[in-house]
Amino acid sequence: MDTFMSLADGFAIALTWQNILLALLGCFLGTIMGALPGLGPSNGVAILIPLAFTLGLGATPSLILLTSVYYGAMYGGRISSILLNIPGDEPAMMTCLDGYPMAQKGMAGQALSLSGIASFVGAFFATWGLIFLAPQLVKIALLFGPAEYFALFALAFMTLGGVSSTNQAKSAFAAALGLGLAMIGVDTQTGVPRFTFGEVHLYDGLDFLVAIVGLFALSEVFIFLEHRHGDADGTASKIKVGRLTPPLSMLKQTTPTMIRSTLLGFLAGVLPGAGASLGSFISYSFEKRLVDKDGKTFGKGDPRGVAAPEAGNNAAAGGALVPMLALGVPGSGTTAVLLAVLLSLNITPGPLLFSQNPDVVWGLIAALFIANFMLLAMNIPMVGLFTRVLMVPPRILMPVVAMVSFVGIYGISGSSFDLLVMVGFGMLGWILRKFDVPLVPIILGTLLGNAMENNLRRAITIDNGNWLTLVDSPLSITLWLIAIVGFILPLIIGRKVKSKMHAPRDEEGSLAD
């Protein structure tokens, strides 16, 4: 009963004109970000962080705007997947398999609408899962001490590469780099400057918002400058959208698929290291084995092959918010960026968030419900508009991204030094992306490095220098075991899972050619 009362309070916060307009703006911009190949939810949120701070928004409005962008980008990824056979982001990869064949058959509008409905079902029920699961997880997290928190942070680092990761060494390098960057500044316990090299601007440490915008947004600009790919002109016009509403028989056929995929996707989102990409892959694979064992319809334009991955990846997106809000540990790359926003607003996600900042939590959850209905209403009638966005050349888009990044960061800090740091992070992100080094562990290390160090010191001090205190409780032992399994498992099955995720699409793409 208390949960529903809290949710009602959340709706009272979310249903203000300001928050409704911010949710609408976030949904619209997020869908555009998701539709454009290569950007995706992480980049979309990172690009719009400066906007949120430039507008001078509080904690709840900022989160409403950026989570709406997050959900919108998850919805938008399907548009280019269906129309161009190019996934807007990695979770939308599996949607290409049946979405593009449907478009080739003249059913692009039906595929887009069906995928929008599936996205709504996945995200809507995942939000209910967040409501009921996060408070229960908080009760467990209240048992955590410094040693358990250190083990939890280690778990986050060791599993962030994901089950589908093919190179854990690169993920480990990125995490170590992030932890190294977190050490820059004055040591909070001794007051001694570390790695500042006499630069007074570094005494307060590196601003992780500057790091995020540089690594994600500016690196995208540098990659464009390197490749100068401007071939987006008029590509979407080759496919006719056609009828927008799917027939009732198609909805009846795909409803069980949506329900099953929502459950699988939500579990994939909650589990550390899984994320939306794996949620999409598992949902599609499970559904294919269940309803198309002979392989006669899947991959050839089966509506269930569109509904399954879309419900799965959007449910996973909602599920990834559970560990972020309840434990303070991100479940995906985008939630790591959202975690940075919360920390920059002096709000610490974790077990105490629900009691200390209930207005933020429940206002955000209520806004997610509103955003889902907005996205459903927006993505079906406005499909024609979003498809035209695909024709915007990158040579126009990328200067806008750079402008928003520079103006936004200068508006936040008012420091030209931060602009230089942002450019440096942009160059670093560009180099690391060329070597396929993941960027999210760097962000996570920068965010959680100080908290991880403080908990380690606290745990050792409490037990008079005994390092065995880190594995002294059943809870910490369990967390360490999960962390070790999460790190080793990708080494065994990562390449196989990755190849399975890419192989069907590559095969289907070659046939289309």
N, C-alpha and C positions, 0 to 999 in steps of 0.2 A: 504493500500500500504506500509505503514511504517513497518507493521508486516512482510510482505514478504521480505522487504529489510533487516530487522533485522535477519530474518531466513537465508537469503543468507550469511550474515556476520557470522552467527553461523556455517554454513556449511564450510566456509573458515577456521574457527578455528578447527572444528572437523575433517576435511579431511587432517590432517597432519599424517605422518607415525606413530609418537608416539601415537597420540590419536586413530588411527585406530587399532593399535596393542593392546593398552590398552582395547579398547572396545571388541576386539576379545578374549583377555585373560579373561576379566570379564564375557563375555557370556559363555565361556567354563567352567570356574570354578563355575559360578552361576548355570549352568545347573546340574553340578555334585552335588553341595550343595543341590539343590532342589530335585534331584532324591533320595538322601539318606534320608530315613525316620527319622524324628525327628529333622533335622537341620533347614530347611526352610530359607526364605529370611532374617529374622532378625539376626539369628545366622550366616548365610553366610556372610552378610555384616560386622557384628561385628568381625568375625574371620579374615577377610581380611583388616580391617582398619589398623592394624600395618604394613601390607605389603605396603599399599599406602604411609604411612609416612616414612617407612624405605627407600623406593625408592627415597625419596626427591621430590615427585611430587608437582606441583602447585595446585591451587584451581580447575581449570577446568579439568586437567587430572585426579586428584583424584576423582572428582565427576563422570567423565565419566567411570572410572574403577568400582566404587562402585554401580552406578545406573545400569550399565551393569550386574553386579552381581545380583542386585535386580530383574531386568527383567528376567535374565537367571534362577534364582531360581523359579520364578513364572512359567516359561515354564517347568522347570525340575520336579516340583511336580507331574505332571501327569504320569510320567514314572512308578514310583512304584505303583501309584494308579491303573493303567491299568494292569500291569504285576503281581503284588503281592497282590492287594486289600488292600494295606497299603498306605494311603495318605502320600506323602512326606512332606506336611504341611497342616494346617487346610483348607485353601481355596480349596485344591485339593480333599477334602473329598467327594464332590458330584460327582466327576469324577469317583469314584469307582463304583457307582451305575450301570452305563451302560458300562463303560470301561472294567471292569473285565469280565462281561458276554461276551462281544465281543471277548476278548482274549481267553476265554474258547471255543468259537466257531471257533477258528483258525484265527481270524481277528485282532490279536494284532497289527500287522504292520499298518493296515488300521486305527485302533483306535488311535495309536500313531501319525500317520501322520495327521489325521483329527484334533486331539486335538492341534497339532502344528500349523496348519493353522488357527484354531479358536483362539488360543492364539495370533497369529500374527494380525488377524483382530481386536481383542479387543484392543491390545496394540497400534496398528497403529492409529486407529481412536481416541483413548484416548489421544494420543500425539497431534493430531490436536485439540482436545477439550482443552487441556492444553494451546496451542498457543492462542486460541481465548478467552478463559474464564479468564485465569490468569491476563492479562492486564486490563480487565474490573473490576475484583475484586480489583486490585490495586487502581483504581480510587475511589472505595468506602472506601478502607482502609486509603487513604490519609485524610479522614475526621476524623479519630480516634484521640482522645486526650488520656492523661494518664488514665482517668477513663474508657474509652472504651477499651483500651488495657488490663487493669486489668480484665475487664469483659470477654474479649476474652480469656485470659489465664485461667480464671476460667472455661469458656466453654470447653476449651481443656481438662482440668483435669476431669471435670464432665462427659464428653462423651467418654473418651478414653477407658473405660471399654467395650464399644460397646453395641448395642441393644441386642445382644445374651448373655450378661453377666448374670450370675445367682447369683452373690454375690457382690453387690456394696460396701458392708462394707470392703471387702478385697481390692477392687480398691481404696477406700478412704484411707485405711491404707497405701497402697503402695505410693499413692500421698503424704500423710503427711510425710512419711519416706523420700521421695525424696526431699521435701521442707526443711525438717530438715537437710539433708546432704548438701543442697545448702547454708545453713547459716554458715557452717564451714569456718573459715578464718577471715580476717580483714574486718570489716564493712567499706564499701567504703565512707560512709558519716561521721562517727565519728572517724574512724581510730582505733577503739577498737577491739582487737582479740576476736572472739566468738568461743567457743567449740573447741579450739585448744589444751587445756590441757598442755600448755607449749611446745608443739612439733612445732619446727620452720618450718618443712616441710609442716605443715598444714596452715601456714599463708596465702598462696596463694589460699587456698581452695582445694577441691578435683578435680583432673583431671577427667573430665567425660569420656574421652576415656578409661582410666584405669578402671573406673566403668563399662562401657559398655562391654569391653572385659572380665572382671571378671564375671559379671552377666550372660552374654550369653554363651561365649565360655568355660570358666573354669567350670561353673556349669554343662555344658553338660558332661565334662570329669568326674566330681565327681559323677554324676548320673550313668555313665557307670561303674565307679569303684564300685559303690554300687551294681548294678545289674549284671555286667559282662555278658551282653547279647552279645554273639558272634555268633548268629545263622544266619548270613547273607551268610554263605558259600553255594554257589551253588543254592540258592533259585530261582533266575531268570531263571535258565536253564530249569526249569520245563515247562515253557511256550515258545512255538515256535512263533517267530515274524511273519514269513510268508511274504505275499506281503506288500510292503511298501507304495505304492500309492493307495489312495482310488479311486474307480471308479467315473466317471463324474456324474452319477446319484446320488451318495451319496453327492457329493459337491453341486449339484443343490438342493437337498432336505434340506441340512443344511444351505444354504446361508441366507435365511430369519431368521433362528434361530440365526445365528451369529450376524446379524444386530440388532435384538431386544435385545439380551443379552448384546451387547456392550453398548447400550444406558442405560439400567438398571444398568449395572456394573459401568459405568462412574459416574452416579448420586450417587450410593452407595459409591464410592470412595471419591467424593467431600464432601458429607455430613459428619459432624463430628460424630465419633463413629460408623460408619457403617463398612467400610473397605472391604477387599477382600473376607473374609469369608462370610459375609452377601450378598455381590454382587453375589457370586457363588450360594448361596442358593436361593436368590430371582430369579435369572435368570433361574435356573433349575425348580423351583416351577411354575413360570409364564409360561414357555414353556410347562411343563407337563399339566397344566390346559388348555392351548390354543390348543394344538395339540393331546393330549392323555387324554381326559376327562374320558374315561372308564378304564384307567390304563392297557391297553392290551400290549403296547410295551415298555414304559418307565420302567427301572429297569430290563429289559430282554435283553439288548444289542442294544438299539435304538441309532443310530449315533447322533441324535439330543440331546440325553441325555449326550453325550460326548462334543458336540460343545457348548451347552448352558453354563455350568459352567466354561469351559475354557475361552470362550470369556468374560464372566462376571467377573471372578476374575482378568484377565489381564487388562481389561478396568478399573476396580476398582484400580488396582495398579498404572496406569497412572493418574487416577483422584485424588488419594491421594497426588500427587505432587503439585496439584493446591493450596490448602491452605498452604502447606509448603513454596512454593516459594513466593506466593502473600501476605500471612499474617504472615509468620514465625511461624505458628502453624501446627504441624504434623497431617496428616489425618489418619495415621496408625502407627503401631509399628516400621516398617522398616524405614518410613520417619522420625520418631523420632531419629533413629540412624543416618540417613543422615543429619539431622539438627545439630547433635552434631559435625559431620565432618565439616560442614560449619562454625560453631562457632569457632571450633579449628583452622580454617584457617583465622580467623579474618574477616569473611564475615557474615553479619547479614541478614538472610532472612527476607523479609517483603516488604512493598510497595516501599521502596527506592532501593531495589535490582535491579529492572529493569532499573533504571536510573543511579545508581552508579556503578554497575557491569554487564553491558549488555553482555559483552563477556562471563561471567560465565553462565548466564541464557541461552542465545541463543546457545552457544557452547554445553551446556548440552542437550537442546531440539533437536538440530541437531544430536547429538550423539545417542539420543534415537531412531531416525529414522534409523540410520545406524545399531544400535544394533538389532533392530527388524528384519531387512533384514538378518543380520548375523545369528540370532537365527533361523529364518525360514530355511535358507540354511543349518544350522548346525544340526538342530533337526530331519530332515527327513533322509538324507543319513547316519548320524552317530548314528542312534538309537541303532544299534548293540553294539557300543562302550559304550554308556551310560548305556545300560542294564547290561553290564559286570561290571560296577562300583558297581552295587547293590550286587555283590558277594564279595566285599572287606569287610573283617571282621572288626567290630568296634575296636577290640583289636589292629589293625594296624592303623586305622584312628584316634583314639582319642589321641595317643601319638603325632601324627603330629599336631593336633589342639593345644595341650598344648605347643609344641615346638614353633609353629608360634606365639602364644600368648606371651610367655615369651621373645623370641628373639625380637619380634616386639615392645613390650612395652619398653624394655630396650634400644632398638635402638632409640626410640622417646625421652625418658626422660633422659636416662643415670643414673637413680637413682635406687638403690636397694630398697629404701623405697617404691617406686611406685610398685615394684614387690610384696612386702608384702601386700600393699593395695589391689592389684589385687587379690591375693590369698584370702584375707579377703572378698572381694566382691564375689568371686567364692563360698566360703562357705555360704555366706549370700544368694546368688542366689539358691544354692542347697537346703537350708533349706526352703526358701520361695516357691520354686517349689514343695516341698513335701507337703506343705499346700495349694497348688493351688492359691497362691497369685501372681497376674500378675506382671511382671518385668518392663513393659514399663512405667507405671506411675512413678516409681522410677527414671528412666532415664529422663522423662519429668520434674519431680520436680527438679532434679539436674541441668538440662539445663536452665529451665525458672524461677527458684526460685528467682535469683537475679533481673532479669528483672521485674518480678511480684512485688517484694518488692519495687524496685525503682519507678515503675509507681504508686503504691499505695501511697508512700510517696509524690511523686510529685503532685498527684491529691489532696491529703489532704492539702498540703502546699499552693497550688494555691488558694484554697477556704477557707483559714484561719481556718483549723481544722474541717471543716464541713464534716462529713462522708456521708451526703446525696448527696454529689457531685458524688458518685459512681452510683447513679440511677437518675441523674439529666437531662439526655438527652434521646430522643426517641431511639437512637442507642444503648446506654448502657442498657436501659430497655429491648429492644428486645433481646440483647445478654444474659442478665440474665434469661429471660423467657425461651429461647432455652436451656440454661444450666440446668435450673431446670427440664424442661421436659426431657432432655437427661439423667438426673440422675435418675428421677423417673420411666421413661418408662421401663427400664430393670427390675425394681422390679415387674412390672405388667406382662410384656410379655416375659421377658428374659428366664425364665425356659421353657416356651412353645416353643419359637423359637429354643432354644438349643436342646430340646428333638426332635423337628421336623427335625433338621439338622442331628442328630445322629440316630434317629429311622430307617429310610429307610436303611441306611448302615448296622446297626446292624442286621436288619431282613434279608437283602441280604447275609450278612456274615454267619449267622446261616444256611441259606439254602445251601450255598456253602459248609459248613462243612458237 
